[in-house]
Amino acid sequence: MHAVIVWWDLSASGQTIESLRTYLREESVSAFSEVPGLRFKMWVSDSEANRWGAVLLWESKEAAQQPLPSRALELIGYPATVAHSFDVEATAEGRYETQQLALLGLAFDGTAEAVRP
């Protein structure tokens, strides 16, 4: 398995965390749901530092090198401020109550049900 972490400092971009949340809801989350070899993607933000980023978990290093359905570079206007790639040493899943992980987070108002018909 392979992990990738990317961060953008948005201070020089015309995009905001809220505008990027709209991009997640309208386009990016569904597009990434179809990427072969991607086990998990989590988008993250830090409103105090005006940063936006993502953590991706891949089945292999090769899968992580494929072209991605992301317009983040185009929207933000410049490459990620920080981008790191790592070998995964181990994984674990803890105990949890929420069975479905997809469509949760601030972009979806905290619940998967909020976006379902």
C-alpha positions as CSV (number, residue, x, y, z in Angstrom):
1,M,0.0,0.0,0.0
2,H,1.0,3.6,-0.6
3,A,-0.1,6.9,0.9
4,V,0.1,10.5,-0.5
5,I,-0.5,13.7,1.5
6,V,-0.9,17.1,-0.2
7,W,-1.5,20.6,1.2
8,W,-2.2,23.9,-0.5
9,D,-1.7,27.3,1.2
10,L,-4.7,29.1,-0.2
11,S,-3.4,32.6,0.6
12,A,-2.3,33.3,-3.0
13,S,-5.4,31.7,-4.5
14,G,-8.8,33.1,-5.5
15,Q,-10.3,29.9,-4.0
16,T,-11.6,29.6,-0.4
17,I,-12.2,26.6,1.7
18,E,-16.0,27.1,1.2
19,S,-15.6,27.3,-2.6
20,L,-13.6,24.1,-2.6
21,R,-16.3,22.4,-0.5
22,T,-18.7,23.2,-3.3
23,Y,-16.2,21.6,-5.7
24,L,-16.2,18.5,-3.5
25,R,-20.0,18.2,-3.4
26,E,-20.6,18.9,-7.1
27,E,-17.7,17.1,-8.7
28,S,-14.6,15.8,-7.0
29,V,-16.0,13.2,-4.5
30,S,-18.0,11.3,-7.1
31,A,-15.1,11.4,-9.6
32,F,-12.7,10.0,-7.0
33,S,-15.2,7.3,-6.1
34,E,-14.4,5.7,-9.5
35,V,-10.6,5.8,-9.4
36,P,-9.1,2.3,-9.7
37,G,-6.7,1.3,-6.9
38,L,-7.7,4.2,-4.6
39,R,-8.7,2.7,-1.2
40,F,-9.5,5.9,0.6
41,K,-9.3,9.7,0.1
42,M,-9.9,12.2,2.8
43,W,-10.0,15.9,2.0
44,V,-8.9,18.2,4.9
45,S,-8.9,21.9,5.7
46,D,-7.4,24.2,8.3
47,S,-9.4,27.4,8.3
48,E,-7.1,29.2,10.7
49,A,-4.1,28.7,8.5
50,N,-6.1,28.9,5.2
51,R,-4.9,25.5,4.1
52,W,-6.6,22.8,2.0
53,G,-5.4,19.3,1.4
54,A,-5.9,15.6,1.0
55,V,-4.8,12.2,2.3
56,L,-4.9,9.3,-0.2
57,L,-4.4,5.6,0.5
58,W,-3.6,3.5,-2.5
59,E,-3.4,-0.2,-3.2
60,S,0.1,0.2,-4.7
61,K,2.7,2.8,-5.6
62,E,1.9,2.3,-9.3
63,A,-1.8,3.1,-8.7
64,A,-0.8,6.3,-7.0
65,Q,1.0,7.4,-10.2
66,Q,-2.1,7.4,-12.5
67,P,-3.7,10.6,-13.8
68,L,-6.4,11.8,-11.4
69,P,-9.8,13.3,-12.0
70,S,-8.9,16.4,-10.0
71,R,-9.3,20.1,-11.0
72,A,-7.7,21.3,-7.7
73,L,-4.6,22.5,-9.5
74,E,-6.7,24.4,-12.1
75,L,-9.0,25.8,-9.5
76,I,-6.4,26.8,-6.9
77,G,-4.0,28.1,-9.6
78,Y,-0.8,26.5,-8.5
79,P,0.7,23.1,-7.5
80,A,0.4,21.8,-3.9
81,T,2.5,23.7,-1.5
82,V,3.5,20.4,0.2
83,A,3.3,16.9,-1.4
84,H,4.7,13.8,0.2
85,S,4.5,10.1,-0.8
86,F,5.0,7.3,1.7
87,D,5.1,3.5,1.9
88,V,2.5,2.2,4.3
89,E,3.9,0.1,7.1
90,A,0.6,-1.0,8.6
91,T,-3.1,-0.2,8.8
92,A,-5.7,-0.7,11.4
93,E,-9.4,0.0,11.8
94,G,-10.7,1.0,15.2
95,R,-14.1,0.5,16.7
96,Y,-16.8,2.7,15.2
97,E,-20.5,3.4,15.1
98,T,-20.9,5.0,11.7
99,Q,-20.8,2.1,9.2
100,Q,-20.6,4.2,6.0
101,L,-17.6,6.4,5.6
102,A,-18.5,7.9,2.2
103,L,-20.1,11.3,1.9
104,L,-19.3,12.5,5.5
105,G,-17.7,15.7,6.5
106,L,-18.2,19.5,6.5
107,A,-18.8,19.6,2.7
108,F,-21.8,17.3,3.2
109,D,-23.0,19.0,6.3
110,G,-21.8,16.2,8.5
111,T,-24.1,13.5,7.3
112,A,-24.3,11.1,4.4
113,E,-28.1,11.3,4.5
114,A,-28.0,15.1,3.7
115,V,-27.1,14.3,0.1
116,R,-29.2,11.2,-0.5
117,P,-32.6,11.5,-2.3
